[in-house]
Amino acid sequence: MSPTTRSLTLLIGVALMAGCWGGPNHRLGIANGTLAPCPSSPNCVHTGIRHPDGTKGMFADTRVPRGELMELISSVVEATPRTKIIAQDGDYLHAEVTSRILRFVDDLEIGISFDNEVIIRSASRVGRGDMGVNAARVEDLRVRLQAAGAIR
């Protein structure tokens, strides 16, 4: 392989990989009391719209003052391995979760709706499947948020 061909192959490979680790592929934040819906691909879990079917909703423990609820949720998220909080504002939190081996980045969003529902959206940025990673992440958060007293 000539040096020019090798350089061109390397350049194309880097460009393709950079596309895989791009930013979120949906709007971020809360709009009309909820987070963005999941795409049609099976690599997203959304507790607010119960996607995929059978996903359980989460409701805040009413004994926790609303002003302290997101602080409690934030402390649970901060304690999650390979998770970095990117934005937090009032009733909304956005974090990036990096996979252990291939370093893929998933978006984790948590919002509190008008009726005190804690809505979690966990979605892969690339690919169609996620081998159940996002569903497991949401269930792990459910257990840890219950243990912390944030949800019932």
Secondary structure, 3 states (H helix, E strand, C coil): CCHHHHHHHHHHHHHHHHHHCCCCCCCCCCECCECCCCCCCCCEEECCCCECCCCCCCEECCCCCHHHHHHHHHHHHHCCCCEEEEEEECCEEEEEEECCCCCCEEEEEEEECCCCEEEEEEEECCCCCCCCHHHHHHHHHHHHHHHHCCEC
